[in-house]
């Protein structure tokens, strides 16, 4: 029936994929790969102050490895204030004010929320690998797993940038 035909088509398509692309597919973590959870103190260790340590920044509870953007996020760099924490509000408001370097988005305007989504998708998700999620994103207030948690897909991130 139909299903058999579809499976055959998929197989044929896979066989036509060049070897290099197949090698890339192997590195793709399975959908149910364990996600790494970052508490605030854990995330704070990756604040760009330690030479040779990765630099992490969380936006909307998603932790990105921004080490490749050291000139923006490293020690003494213009956006260093954003790293080692969830800076969602600061990203939305384009603010480095310490009061804005928080996950809290209450009271943001429509424009700020739209700007947040644009930057989240077109800068962070497009340029930097996701290394995990903040505990606030994965867990409920009482510490139980949030059953609605869905890992972000990273349509543009190309794994070979990492190797």
N, CA, C and O atoms as a GROMACS GRO file, in nm:
protein
  652
    1UNK      N    1   0.083  -0.122   0.000
    1UNK     CA    2   0.000   0.000   0.000
    1UNK      C    3   0.085   0.126   0.000
    1UNK      O    4   0.204   0.122  -0.033
    2UNK      N    5   0.024   0.235   0.037
    2UNK     CA    6   0.088   0.366   0.036
    2UNK      C    7   0.213   0.370   0.126
    2UNK      O    8   0.318   0.421   0.086
    3UNK      N    9   0.199   0.316   0.246
    3UNK     CA   10   0.308   0.330   0.344
    3UNK      C   11   0.438   0.269   0.290
    3UNK      O   12   0.545   0.329   0.304
    4UNK      N   13   0.427   0.152   0.228
    4UNK     CA   14   0.546   0.088   0.171
    4UNK      C   15   0.611   0.176   0.067
    4UNK      O   16   0.733   0.189   0.064
    5UNK      N   17   0.530   0.238  -0.017
    5UNK     CA   18   0.582   0.326  -0.121
    5UNK      C   19   0.654   0.445  -0.061
    5UNK      O   20   0.760   0.486  -0.110
    6UNK      N   21   0.597   0.500   0.046
    6UNK     CA   22   0.658   0.616   0.111
    6UNK      C   23   0.793   0.578   0.169
    6UNK      O   24   0.890   0.653   0.158
    7UNK      N   25   0.798   0.461   0.233
    7UNK     CA   26   0.924   0.417   0.293
    7UNK      C   27   1.030   0.398   0.184
    7UNK      O   28   1.147   0.433   0.203
    8UNK      N   29   0.988   0.344   0.072
    8UNK     CA   30   1.083   0.321  -0.037
    8UNK      C   31   1.136   0.455  -0.090
    8UNK      O   32   1.255   0.469  -0.117
    9UNK      N   33   1.045   0.552  -0.104
    9UNK     CA   34   1.086   0.685  -0.150
    9UNK      C   35   1.188   0.747  -0.056
    9UNK      O   36   1.287   0.805  -0.098
   10UNK      N   37   1.161   0.732   0.075
   10UNK     CA   38   1.251   0.788   0.176
   10UNK      C   39   1.388   0.723   0.162
   10UNK      O   40   1.490   0.792   0.165
   11UNK      N   41   1.390   0.590   0.146
   11UNK     CA   42   1.516   0.518   0.130
   11UNK      C   43   1.590   0.568   0.007
   11UNK      O   44   1.710   0.594   0.011
   12UNK      N   45   1.516   0.582  -0.104
   12UNK     CA   46   1.577   0.630  -0.228
   12UNK      C   47   1.635   0.769  -0.208
   12UNK      O   48   1.746   0.798  -0.255
   13UNK      N   49   1.560   0.854  -0.139
   13UNK     CA   50   1.607   0.991  -0.116
   13UNK      C   51   1.735   0.988  -0.033
   13UNK      O   52   1.829   1.063  -0.060
   14UNK      N   53   1.739   0.902   0.069
   14UNK     CA   54   1.857   0.893   0.154
   14UNK      C   55   1.979   0.845   0.075
   14UNK      O   56   2.090   0.893   0.096
   15UNK      N   57   1.956   0.752  -0.016
   15UNK     CA   58   2.066   0.699  -0.094
   15UNK      C   59   2.122   0.805  -0.189
   15UNK      O   60   2.238   0.800  -0.228
   16UNK      N   61   2.037   0.902  -0.226
   16UNK     CA   62   2.082   1.006  -0.318
   16UNK      C   63   2.154   1.121  -0.245
   16UNK      O   64   2.220   1.204  -0.307
   17UNK      N   65   2.139   1.123  -0.113
   17UNK     CA   66   2.204   1.230  -0.036
   17UNK      C   67   2.355   1.208  -0.041
   17UNK      O   68   2.402   1.098  -0.015
   18UNK      N   69   2.432   1.312  -0.074
   18UNK     CA   70   2.578   1.293  -0.078
   18UNK      C   71   2.632   1.248   0.057
   18UNK      O   72   2.575   1.276   0.162
   19UNK      N   73   2.744   1.177   0.051
   19UNK     CA   74   2.802   1.117   0.171
   19UNK      C   75   2.829   1.222   0.279
   19UNK      O   76   2.804   1.198   0.397
   20UNK      N   77   2.880   1.338   0.239
   20UNK     CA   78   2.911   1.443   0.337
   20UNK      C   79   2.787   1.479   0.418
   20UNK      O   80   2.794   1.496   0.539
   21UNK      N   81   2.674   1.492   0.348
   21UNK     CA   82   2.550   1.528   0.418
   21UNK      C   83   2.507   1.416   0.511
   21UNK      O   84   2.455   1.441   0.620
   22UNK      N   85   2.528   1.291   0.467
   22UNK     CA   86   2.492   1.178   0.555
   22UNK      C   87   2.576   1.181   0.682
   22UNK      O   88   2.528   1.152   0.791
   23UNK      N   89   2.704   1.216   0.665
   23UNK     CA   90   2.792   1.222   0.781
   23UNK      C   91   2.738   1.327   0.879
   23UNK      O   92   2.742   1.309   1.000
   24UNK      N   93   2.688   1.438   0.823
   24UNK     CA   94   2.632   1.542   0.908
   24UNK      C   95   2.509   1.493   0.984
   24UNK      O   96   2.489   1.526   1.100
   25UNK      N   97   2.426   1.413   0.916
   25UNK     CA   98   2.305   1.363   0.980
   25UNK      C   99   2.339   1.279   1.103
   25UNK      O  100   2.266   1.280   1.202
   26UNK      N  101   2.450   1.206   1.095
   26UNK     CA  102   2.488   1.120   1.208
   26UNK      C  103   2.513   1.199   1.335
   26UNK      O  104   2.489   1.150   1.445
   27UNK      N  105   2.562   1.324   1.320
   27UNK     CA  106   2.592   1.404   1.439
   27UNK      C  107   2.467   1.462   1.504
   27UNK      O  108   2.469   1.505   1.619
   28UNK      N  109   2.356   1.461   1.429
   28UNK     CA  110   2.232   1.520   1.482
   28UNK      C  111   2.190   1.443   1.606
   28UNK      O  112   2.169   1.322   1.599
   29UNK      N  113   2.176   1.512   1.720
   29UNK     CA  114   2.132   1.438   1.839
   29UNK      C  115   1.990   1.388   1.817
   29UNK      O  116   1.909   1.458   1.756
   30UNK      N  117   1.959   1.268   1.867
   30UNK     CA  118   1.823   1.219   1.854
   30UNK      C  119   1.727   1.313   1.927
   30UNK      O  120   1.766   1.382   2.021
   31UNK      N  121   1.603   1.316   1.882
   31UNK     CA  122   1.504   1.408   1.940
   31UNK      C  123   1.495   1.391   2.091
   31UNK      O  124   1.469   1.488   2.163
   32UNK      N  125   1.516   1.268   2.139
   32UNK     CA  126   1.501   1.248   2.283
   32UNK      C  127   1.635   1.252   2.356
   32UNK      O  128   1.650   1.198   2.466
   33UNK      N  129   1.734   1.318   2.294
   33UNK     CA  130   1.862   1.335   2.364
   33UNK      C  131   1.836   1.407   2.495
   33UNK      O  132   1.754   1.498   2.500
   34UNK      N  133   1.905   1.368   2.601
   34UNK     CA  134   1.880   1.434   2.730
   34UNK      C  135   1.916   1.582   2.717
   34UNK      O  136   2.019   1.616   2.658
   35UNK      N  137   1.832   1.669   2.771
   35UNK     CA  138   1.863   1.811   2.764
   35UNK      C  139   1.936   1.850   2.891
   35UNK      O  140   1.906   1.801   3.000
   36UNK      N  141   2.033   1.938   2.876
   36UNK     CA  142   2.108   1.981   2.993
   36UNK      C  143   2.035   2.095   3.062
   36UNK      O  144   1.993   2.192   2.998
   37UNK      N  145   2.022   2.083   3.192
   37UNK     CA  146   1.951   2.181   3.271
   37UNK      C  147   2.052   2.268   3.344
   37UNK      O  148   2.143   2.217   3.408
   38UNK      N  149   2.035   2.399   3.336
   38UNK     CA  150   2.125   2.492   3.404
   38UNK      C  151   2.051   2.566   3.516
   38UNK      O  152   1.950   2.632   3.491
   39UNK      N  153   2.102   2.554   3.638
   39UNK     CA  154   2.053   2.640   3.746
   39UNK      C  155   2.123   2.775   3.731
   39UNK      O  156   2.219   2.787   3.656
   40UNK      N  157   2.076   2.876   3.802
   40UNK     CA  158   2.139   3.008   3.792
   40UNK      C  159   2.288   3.005   3.830
   40UNK      O  160   2.370   3.063   3.759
   41UNK      N  161   2.323   2.938   3.942
   41UNK     CA  162   2.467   2.935   3.975
   41UNK      C  163   2.552   2.863   3.870
   41UNK      O  164   2.666   2.902   3.846
   42UNK      N  165   2.497   2.757   3.807
   42UNK     CA  166   2.572   2.687   3.703
   42UNK      C  167   2.594   2.778   3.583
   42UNK      O  168   2.705   2.786   3.529
   43UNK      N  169   2.489   2.845   3.541
   43UNK     CA  170   2.498   2.933   3.426
   43UNK      C  171   2.598   3.046   3.453
   43UNK      O  172   2.670   3.090   3.364
   44UNK      N  173   2.599   3.093   3.577
   44UNK     CA  174   2.687   3.206   3.615
   44UNK      C  175   2.835   3.172   3.598
   44UNK      O  176   2.918   3.262   3.588
   45UNK      N  177   2.869   3.043   3.594
   45UNK     CA  178   3.010   3.004   3.575
   45UNK      C  179   3.061   3.035   3.434
   45UNK      O  180   3.181   3.043   3.412
   46UNK      N  181   2.968   3.051   3.340
   46UNK     CA  182   3.007   3.068   3.200
   46UNK      C  183   2.991   3.214   3.158
   46UNK      O  184   2.929   3.244   3.056
   47UNK      N  185   3.048   3.303   3.241
   47UNK     CA  186   3.024   3.446   3.223
   47UNK      C  187   3.136   3.517   3.147
   47UNK      O  188   3.143   3.640   3.146
   48UNK      N  189   3.225   3.438   3.084
   48UNK     CA  190   3.326   3.498   2.999
   48UNK      C  191   3.447   3.552   3.073
   48UNK      O  192   3.538   3.606   3.011
   49UNK      N  193   3.450   3.538   3.204
   49UNK     CA  194   3.563   3.593   3.280
   49UNK      C  195   3.684   3.499   3.279
   49UNK      O  196   3.798   3.543   3.297
   50UNK      N  197   3.657   3.370   3.258
   50UNK     CA  198   3.763   3.268   3.263
   50UNK      C  199   3.816   3.242   3.123
   50UNK      O  200   3.742   3.193   3.037
   51UNK      N  201   3.941   3.272   3.097
   51UNK     CA  202   3.999   3.244   2.965
   51UNK      C  203   3.990   3.094   2.936
   51UNK      O  204   4.021   3.012   3.023
   52UNK      N  205   3.947   3.058   2.816
   52UNK     CA  206   3.940   2.916   2.780
   52UNK      C  207   3.813   2.846   2.825
   52UNK      O  208   3.793   2.729   2.791
   53UNK      N  209   3.726   2.913   2.899
   53UNK     CA  210   3.596   2.855   2.937
   53UNK      C  211   3.493   2.895   2.832
   53UNK      O  212   3.502   3.005   2.777
   54UNK      N  213   3.395   2.809   2.803
   54UNK     CA  214   3.290   2.853   2.712
   54UNK      C  215   3.211   2.969   2.772
   54UNK      O  216   3.209   2.989   2.894
   55UNK      N  217   3.145   3.046   2.685
   55UNK     CA  218   3.063   3.159   2.728
   55UNK      C  219   2.918   3.128   2.693
   55UNK      O  220   2.886   3.104   2.576
   56UNK      N  221   2.830   3.129   2.793
   56UNK     CA  222   2.691   3.094   2.772
   56UNK      C  223   2.601   3.213   2.804
   56UNK      O  224   2.628   3.293   2.894
   57UNK      N  225   2.492   3.220   2.728
   57UNK     CA  226   2.394   3.326   2.745
   57UNK      C  227   2.257   3.263   2.727
   57UNK      O  228   2.236   3.188   2.632
   58UNK      N  229   2.163   3.292   2.817
   58UNK     CA  230   2.028   3.238   2.801
   58UNK      C  231   1.931   3.348   2.758
   58UNK      O  232   1.933   3.459   2.811
   59UNK      N  233   1.847   3.312   2.661
   59UNK     CA  234   1.738   3.399   2.617
   59UNK      C  235   1.613   3.312   2.613
   59UNK      O  236   1.615   3.203   2.556
   60UNK      N  237   1.504   3.359   2.675
   60UNK     CA  238   1.381   3.281   2.681
   60UNK      C  239   1.404   3.141   2.737
   60UNK      O  240   1.338   3.046   2.696
   61UNK      N  241   1.499   3.129   2.830
   61UNK     CA  242   1.523   3.001   2.894
   61UNK      C  243   1.606   2.904   2.812
   61UNK      O  244   1.628   2.790   2.855
   62UNK      N  245   1.652   2.947   2.694
   62UNK     CA  246   1.735   2.862   2.609
   62UNK      C  247   1.879   2.907   2.625
   62UNK      O  248   1.911   3.025   2.608
   63UNK      N  249   1.968   2.812   2.658
   63UNK     CA  250   2.107   2.848   2.682
   63UNK      C  251   2.189   2.828   2.555
   63UNK      O  252   2.199   2.717   2.501
   64UNK      N  253   2.247   2.938   2.507
   64UNK     CA  254   2.327   2.936   2.385
   64UNK      C  255   2.475   2.945   2.419
   64UNK      O  256   2.515   3.013   2.514
   65UNK      N  257   2.556   2.874   2.341
   65UNK     CA  258   2.701   2.885   2.353
   65UNK      C  259   2.746   2.997   2.259
   65UNK      O  260   2.748   2.979   2.137
   66UNK      N  261   2.781   3.112   2.316
   66UNK     CA  262   2.818   3.228   2.234
   66UNK      C  263   2.969   3.249   2.230
   66UNK      O  264   3.018   3.357   2.197
   67UNK      N  265   3.044   3.142   2.263
   67UNK     CA  266   3.190   3.153   2.266
   67UNK      C  267   3.247   3.204   2.134
   67UNK      O  268   3.345   3.279   2.133
   68UNK      N  269   3.185   3.164   2.021
   68UNK     CA  270   3.238   3.207   1.892
   68UNK      C  271   3.220   3.359   1.872
   68UNK      O  272   3.281   3.417   1.782
   69UNK      N  273   3.138   3.421   1.955
   69UNK     CA  274   3.120   3.567   1.949
   69UNK      C  275   3.195   3.636   2.062
   69UNK      O  276   3.150   3.737   2.116
   70UNK      N  277   3.312   3.578   2.098
   70UNK     CA  278   3.394   3.631   2.208
   70UNK      C  279   3.413   3.782   2.203
   70UNK      O  280   3.414   3.850   2.306
   71UNK      N  281   3.430   3.836   2.080
   71UNK     CA  282   3.457   3.980   2.071
   71UNK      C  283   3.336   4.064   2.115
   71UNK      O  284   3.350   4.182   2.144
   72UNK      N  285   3.218   4.001   2.120
   72UNK     CA  286   3.098   4.070   2.170
   72UNK      C  287   3.070   4.036   2.316
   72UNK      O  288   3.025   4.121   2.393
   73UNK      N  289   3.098   3.909   2.353
   73UNK     CA  290   3.050   3.859   2.482
   73UNK      C  291   3.158   3.829   2.584
   73UNK      O  292   3.128   3.806   2.701
   74UNK      N  293   3.285   3.830   2.541
   74UNK     CA  294   3.392   3.794   2.633
   74UNK      C  295   3.419   3.900   2.738
   74UNK      O  296   3.349   4.001   2.746
   75UNK      N  297   3.520   3.874   2.819
   75UNK     CA  298   3.559   3.967   2.925
   75UNK      C  299   3.590   4.104   2.864
   75UNK      O  300   3.668   4.115   2.770
   76UNK      N  301   3.529   4.209   2.920
   76UNK     CA  302   3.555   4.344   2.873
   76UNK      C  303   3.489   4.379   2.741
   76UNK      O  304   3.504   4.491   2.692
   77UNK      N  305   3.415   4.284   2.680
   77UNK     CA  306   3.350   4.310   2.551
   77UNK      C  307   3.215   4.382   2.574
   77UNK      O  308   3.161   4.379   2.684
   78UNK      N  309   3.163   4.446   2.469
   78UNK     CA  310   3.045   4.532   2.486
   78UNK      C  311   2.923   4.464   2.548
   78UNK      O  312   2.850   4.528   2.624
   79UNK      N  313   2.899   4.335   2.516
   79UNK     CA  314   2.778   4.270   2.566
   79UNK      C  315   2.808   4.168   2.676
   79UNK      O  316   2.727   4.080   2.704
   80UNK      N  317   2.924   4.181   2.738
   80UNK     CA  318   2.960   4.085   2.843
   80UNK      C  319   2.858   4.081   2.956
   80UNK      O  320   2.841   3.978   3.022
   81UNK      N  321   2.790   4.193   2.980
   81UNK     CA  322   2.691   4.199   3.089
   81UNK      C  323   2.577   4.099   3.068
   81UNK      O  324   2.512   4.058   3.165
   82UNK      N  325   2.552   4.059   2.943
   82UNK     CA  326   2.439   3.970   2.914
   82UNK      C  327   2.468   3.824   2.949
   82UNK      O  328   2.374   3.747   2.968
   83UNK      N  329   2.595   3.785   2.958
   83UNK     CA  330   2.626   3.641   2.964
   83UNK      C  331   2.630   3.587   3.106
   83UNK      O  332   2.639   3.662   3.204
   84UNK      N  333   2.622   3.454   3.115
   84UNK     CA  334   2.622   3.388   3.246
   84UNK      C  335   2.487   3.397   3.315
   84UNK      O  336   2.476   3.367   3.434
   85UNK      N  337   2.385   3.436   3.241
   85UNK     CA  338   2.251   3.450   3.301
   85UNK      C  339   2.145   3.449   3.191
   85UNK      O  340   2.178   3.450   3.072
   86UNK      N  341   2.018   3.446   3.231
   86UNK     CA  342   1.910   3.463   3.136
   86UNK      C  343   1.881   3.612   3.124
   86UNK      O  344   1.831   3.674   3.218
   87UNK      N  345   1.914   3.669   3.009
   87UNK     CA  346   1.903   3.813   2.987
   87UNK      C  347   1.789   3.848   2.893
   87UNK      O  348   1.797   3.945   2.817
   88UNK      N  349   1.682   3.770   2.898
   88UNK     CA  350   1.570   3.789   2.804
   88UNK      C  351   1.521   3.933   2.800
   88UNK      O  352   1.502   3.990   2.692
   89UNK      N  353   1.499   3.992   2.917
   89UNK     CA  354   1.443   4.127   2.921
   89UNK      C  355   1.540   4.229   2.859
   89UNK      O  356   1.498   4.317   2.784
   90UNK      N  357   1.669   4.214   2.890
   90UNK     CA  358   1.769   4.304   2.833
   90UNK      C  359   1.774   4.296   2.681
   90UNK      O  360   1.788   4.397   2.612
   91UNK      N  361   1.762   4.172   2.628
   91UNK     CA  362   1.763   4.152   2.483
   91UNK      C  363   1.639   4.219   2.422
   91UNK      O  364   1.648   4.284   2.318
   92UNK      N  365   1.523   4.202   2.486
   92UNK     CA  366   1.399   4.260   2.435
   92UNK      C  367   1.406   4.413   2.432
   92UNK      O  368   1.359   4.476   2.338
   93UNK      N  369   1.467   4.471   2.537
   93UNK     CA  370   1.470   4.617   2.549
   93UNK      C  371   1.599   4.676   2.492
   93UNK      O  372   1.618   4.798   2.495
   94UNK      N  373   1.687   4.589   2.442
   94UNK     CA  374   1.820   4.631   2.398
   94UNK      C  375   1.886   4.713   2.508
   94UNK      O  376   1.939   4.821   2.485
   95UNK      N  377   1.881   4.659   2.627
   95UNK     CA  378   1.929   4.731   2.745
   95UNK      C  379   2.035   4.649   2.817
   95UNK      O  380   2.024   4.527   2.828
   96UNK      N  381   2.138   4.717   2.866
   96UNK     CA  382   2.240   4.649   2.948
   96UNK      C  383   2.227   4.693   3.093
   96UNK      O  384   2.315   4.665   3.175
   97UNK      N  385   2.118   4.759   3.125
   97UNK     CA  386   2.091   4.801   3.262
   97UNK      C  387   2.078   4.675   3.349
   97UNK      O  388   1.999   4.586   3.317
   98UNK      N  389   2.156   4.667   3.458
   98UNK     CA  390   2.150   4.546   3.542
   98UNK      C  391   2.007   4.507   3.582
   98UNK      O  392   1.979   4.388   3.598
   99UNK      N  393   1.919   4.602   3.598
   99UNK     CA  394   1.779   4.572   3.634
   99UNK      C  395   1.707   4.495   3.523
   99UNK      O  396   1.609   4.426   3.548
  100UNK      N  397   1.757   4.507   3.398
  100UNK     CA  398   1.692   4.440   3.286
  100UNK      C  399   1.754   4.304   3.254
  100UNK      O  400   1.705   4.233   3.167
  101UNK      N  401   1.860   4.267   3.324
  101UNK     CA  402   1.928   4.142   3.291
  101UNK      C  403   1.862   4.028   3.368
  101UNK      O  404   1.919   3.971   3.461
  102UNK      N  405   1.740   3.997   3.325
  102UNK     CA  406   1.657   3.898   3.393
  102UNK      C  407   1.571   3.825   3.291
  102UNK      O  408   1.554   3.871   3.177
  103UNK      N  409   1.516   3.712   3.333
  103UNK     CA  410   1.425   3.634   3.249
  103UNK      C  411   1.288   3.700   3.242
  103UNK      O  412   1.208   3.667   3.155
  104UNK      N  413   1.261   3.793   3.333
  104UNK     CA  414   1.126   3.845   3.354
  104UNK      C  415   1.082   3.937   3.241
  104UNK      O  416   1.148   4.037   3.212
  105UNK      N  417   0.969   3.904   3.176
  105UNK     CA  418   0.924   3.988   3.064
  105UNK      C  419   0.794   4.062   3.096
  105UNK      O  420   0.731   4.116   3.005
  106UNK      N  421   0.753   4.066   3.222
  106UNK     CA  422   0.628   4.134   3.254
  106UNK      C  423   0.638   4.282   3.216
  106UNK      O  424   0.739   4.348   3.240
  107UNK      N  425   0.530   4.332   3.157
  107UNK     CA  426   0.522   4.474   3.125
  107UNK      C  427   0.595   4.516   2.999
  107UNK      O  428   0.600   4.636   2.968
  108UNK      N  429   0.653   4.421   2.923
  108UNK     CA  430   0.718   4.460   2.798
  108UNK      C  431   0.611   4.499   2.695
  108UNK      O  432   0.501   4.445   2.696
  109UNK      N  433   0.645   4.594   2.608
  109UNK     CA  434   0.550   4.637   2.504
  109UNK      C  435   0.544   4.533   2.391
  109UNK      O  436   0.630   4.446   2.381
  110UNK      N  437   0.441   4.545   2.307
  110UNK     CA  438   0.430   4.458   2.188
  110UNK      C  439   0.558   4.465   2.105
  110UNK      O  440   0.610   4.363   2.061
  111UNK      N  441   0.607   4.587   2.083
  111UNK     CA  442   0.729   4.604   2.001
  111UNK      C  443   0.848   4.532   2.062
  111UNK      O  444   0.925   4.466   1.993
  112UNK      N  445   0.862   4.547   2.194
  112UNK     CA  446   0.974   4.482   2.262
  112UNK      C  447   0.964   4.330   2.250
  112UNK      O  448   1.064   4.262   2.230
  113UNK      N  449   0.843   4.278   2.264
  113UNK     CA  450   0.825   4.132   2.252
  113UNK      C  451   0.853   4.085   2.110
  113UNK      O  452   0.910   3.978   2.090
  114UNK      N  453   0.814   4.165   2.012
  114UNK     CA  454   0.840   4.128   1.872
  114UNK      C  455   0.991   4.134   1.846
  114UNK      O  456   1.047   4.045   1.781
  115UNK      N  457   1.054   4.238   1.897
  115UNK     CA  458   1.199   4.252   1.882
  115UNK      C  459   1.272   4.133   1.947
  115UNK      O  460   1.368   4.080   1.891
  116UNK      N  461   1.223   4.092   2.065
  116UNK     CA  462   1.280   3.976   2.135
  116UNK      C  463   1.275   3.853   2.046
  116UNK      O  464   1.375   3.783   2.032
  117UNK      N  465   1.158   3.826   1.986
  117UNK     CA  466   1.145   3.708   1.902
  117UNK      C  467   1.234   3.716   1.779
  117UNK      O  468   1.294   3.616   1.739
  118UNK      N  469   1.242   3.834   1.718
  118UNK     CA  470   1.327   3.852   1.600
  118UNK      C  471   1.473   3.821   1.635
  118UNK      O  472   1.541   3.747   1.563
  119UNK      N  473   1.520   3.879   1.744
  119UNK     CA  474   1.661   3.859   1.782
  119UNK      C  475   1.685   3.713   1.822
  119UNK      O  476   1.787   3.654   1.787
  120UNK      N  477   1.589   3.655   1.895
  120UNK     CA  478   1.600   3.516   1.938
  120UNK      C  479   1.616   3.424   1.816
  120UNK      O  480   1.703   3.338   1.814
  121UNK      N  481   1.530   3.445   1.715
  121UNK     CA  482   1.532   3.357   1.598
  121UNK      C  483   1.644   3.390   1.500
  121UNK      O  484   1.710   3.299   1.449
  122UNK      N  485   1.665   3.517   1.472
  122UNK     CA  486   1.755   3.556   1.364
  122UNK      C  487   1.898   3.577   1.408
  122UNK      O  488   1.989   3.576   1.325
  123UNK      N  489   1.920   3.596   1.537
  123UNK     CA  490   2.057   3.609   1.586
  123UNK      C  491   2.095   3.484   1.663
  123UNK      O  492   2.182   3.408   1.619
  124UNK      N  493   2.032   3.460   1.776
  124UNK     CA  494   2.079   3.352   1.863
  124UNK      C  495   2.058   3.214   1.802
  124UNK      O  496   2.153   3.136   1.791
  125UNK      N  497   1.934   3.183   1.764
  125UNK     CA  498   1.912   3.049   1.709
  125UNK      C  499   1.985   3.030   1.576
  125UNK      O  500   2.026   2.919   1.543
  126UNK      N  501   2.001   3.139   1.501
  126UNK     CA  502   2.064   3.125   1.370
  126UNK      C  503   2.216   3.111   1.381
  126UNK      O  504   2.278   3.050   1.294
  127UNK      N  505   2.276   3.165   1.487
  127UNK     CA  506   2.422   3.173   1.490
  127UNK      C  507   2.489   3.086   1.595
  127UNK      O  508   2.605   3.048   1.579
  128UNK      N  509   2.418   3.053   1.702
  128UNK     CA  510   2.486   2.990   1.816
  128UNK      C  511   2.420   2.858   1.854
  128UNK      O  512   2.297   2.849   1.857
  129UNK      N  513   2.500   2.756   1.884
  129UNK     CA  514   2.441   2.627   1.924
  129UNK      C  515   2.371   2.635   2.060
  129UNK      O  516   2.414   2.705   2.151
  130UNK      N  517   2.263   2.561   2.070
  130UNK     CA  518   2.191   2.548   2.197
  130UNK      C  519   2.260   2.441   2.281
  130UNK      O  520   2.281   2.329   2.234
  131UNK      N  521   2.296   2.475   2.405
  131UNK     CA  522   2.362   2.376   2.491
  131UNK      C  523   2.271   2.325   2.603
  131UNK      O  524   2.306   2.231   2.673
  132UNK      N  525   2.156   2.386   2.620
  132UNK     CA  526   2.066   2.341   2.725
  132UNK      C  527   1.959   2.445   2.752
  132UNK      O  528   1.932   2.533   2.670
  133UNK      N  529   1.898   2.433   2.869
  133UNK     CA  530   1.786   2.519   2.906
  133UNK      C  531   1.799   2.556   3.053
  133UNK      O  532   1.859   2.482   3.131
  134UNK      N  533   1.743   2.670   3.089
  134UNK     CA  534   1.745   2.706   3.231
  134UNK      C  535   1.646   2.618   3.305
  134UNK      O  536   1.548   2.570   3.248
  135UNK      N  537   1.672   2.596   3.432
  135UNK     CA  538   1.583   2.511   3.511
  135UNK      C  539   1.442   2.570   3.512
  135UNK      O  540   1.344   2.497   3.519
  136UNK      N  541   1.433   2.704   3.504
  136UNK     CA  542   1.301   2.769   3.501
  136UNK      C  543   1.221   2.727   3.378
  136UNK      O  544   1.098   2.724   3.381
  137UNK      N  545   1.292   2.695   3.269
  137UNK     CA  546   1.223   2.657   3.145
  137UNK      C  547   1.181   2.509   3.148
  137UNK      O  548   1.080   2.472   3.087
  138UNK      N  549   1.257   2.426   3.219
  138UNK     CA  550   1.232   2.281   3.217
  138UNK      C  551   1.146   2.233   3.334
  138UNK      O  552   1.075   2.133   3.324
  139UNK      N  553   1.152   2.307   3.445
  139UNK     CA  554   1.083   2.262   3.566
  139UNK      C  555   0.970   2.358   3.603
  139UNK      O  556   0.972   2.476   3.570
  140UNK      N  557   0.870   2.304   3.673
  140UNK     CA  558   0.767   2.388   3.732
  140UNK      C  559   0.821   2.452   3.860
  140UNK      O  560   0.928   2.415   3.908
  141UNK      N  561   0.746   2.548   3.914
  141UNK     CA  562   0.787   2.617   4.037
  141UNK      C  563   0.822   2.518   4.148
  141UNK      O  564   0.916   2.542   4.225
  142UNK      N  565   0.746   2.408   4.158
  142UNK     CA  566   0.768   2.313   4.268
  142UNK      C  567   0.882   2.214   4.239
  142UNK      O  568   0.906   2.123   4.318
  143UNK      N  569   0.951   2.233   4.125
  143UNK     CA  570   1.064   2.145   4.094
  143UNK      C  571   1.026   2.020   4.015
  143UNK      O  572   1.114   1.943   3.977
  144UNK      N  573   0.896   2.001   3.990
  144UNK     CA  574   0.857   1.885   3.910
  144UNK      C  575   0.880   1.914   3.762
  144UNK      O  576   0.882   2.030   3.721
  145UNK      N  577   0.899   1.810   3.680
  145UNK     CA  578   0.925   1.835   3.537
  145UNK      C  579   0.807   1.906   3.471
  145UNK      O  580   0.691   1.870   3.496
  146UNK      N  581   0.834   2.003   3.388
  146UNK     CA  582   0.730   2.071   3.312
  146UNK      C  583   0.696   1.985   3.191
  146UNK      O  584   0.778   1.973   3.099
  147UNK      N  585   0.579   1.926   3.190
  147UNK     CA  586   0.544   1.832   3.084
  147UNK      C  587   0.520   1.902   2.950
  147UNK      O  588   0.518   1.836   2.846
  148UNK      N  589   0.503   2.034   2.952
  148UNK     CA  590   0.484   2.108   2.827
  148UNK      C  591   0.617   2.150   2.765
  148UNK      O  592   0.619   2.210   2.658
  149UNK      N  593   0.728   2.119   2.832
  149UNK     CA  594   0.859   2.160   2.779
  149UNK      C  595   0.884   2.099   2.642
  149UNK      O  596   0.871   1.978   2.623
  150UNK      N  597   0.921   2.184   2.546
  150UNK     CA  598   0.960   2.133   2.414
  150UNK      C  599   1.094   2.193   2.379
  150UNK      O  600   1.110   2.315   2.382
  151UNK      N  601   1.192   2.110   2.345
  151UNK     CA  602   1.321   2.166   2.303
  151UNK      C  603   1.303   2.249   2.176
  151UNK      O  604   1.216   2.221   2.094
  152UNK      N  605   1.384   2.351   2.161
  152UNK     CA  606   1.381   2.435   2.041
  152UNK      C  607   1.439   2.356   1.924
  152UNK      O  608   1.533   2.279   1.942
  153UNK      N  609   1.384   2.376   1.806
  153UNK     CA  610   1.452   2.322   1.689
  153UNK      C  611   1.546   2.431   1.640
  153UNK      O  612   1.521   2.550   1.662
  154UNK      N  613   1.653   2.391   1.574
  154UNK     CA  614   1.749   2.490   1.528
  154UNK      C  615   1.764   2.477   1.378
  154UNK      O  616   1.859   2.416   1.329
  155UNK      N  617   1.670   2.535   1.304
  155UNK     CA  618   1.668   2.509   1.161
  155UNK      C  619   1.794   2.556   1.089
  155UNK      O  620   1.838   2.492   0.993
  156UNK      N  621   1.854   2.668   1.134
  156UNK     CA  622   1.966   2.721   1.055
  156UNK      C  623   2.101   2.679   1.110
  156UNK      O  624   2.202   2.688   1.039
  157UNK      N  625   2.105   2.633   1.233
  157UNK     CA  626   2.236   2.605   1.290
  157UNK      C  627   2.298   2.485   1.221
  157UNK      O  628   2.238   2.378   1.212
  158UNK      N  629   2.420   2.504   1.172
  158UNK     CA  630   2.485   2.399   1.097
  158UNK      C  631   2.590   2.333   1.185
  158UNK      O  632   2.685   2.398   1.229
  159UNK      N  633   2.572   2.204   1.211
  159UNK     CA  634   2.656   2.134   1.307
  159UNK      C  635   2.803   2.145   1.270
  159UNK      O  636   2.889   2.141   1.358
  160UNK      N  637   2.836   2.160   1.139
  160UNK     CA  638   2.977   2.158   1.103
  160UNK      C  639   3.050   2.282   1.152
  160UNK      O  640   3.173   2.284   1.157
  161UNK      N  641   2.975   2.388   1.188
  161UNK     CA  642   3.041   2.505   1.248
  161UNK      C  643   3.112   2.466   1.379
  161UNK      O  644   3.204   2.534   1.423
  162UNK      N  645   3.067   2.357   1.438
  162UNK     CA  646   3.122   2.318   1.566
  162UNK      C  647   3.249   2.235   1.554
  162UNK      O  648   3.330   2.232   1.646
  163UNK      N  649   3.267   2.169   1.441
  163UNK     CA  650   3.378   2.073   1.430
  163UNK      C  651   3.495   2.129   1.350
  163UNK      O  652   3.596   2.060   1.333
   0.00000   0.00000   0.00000
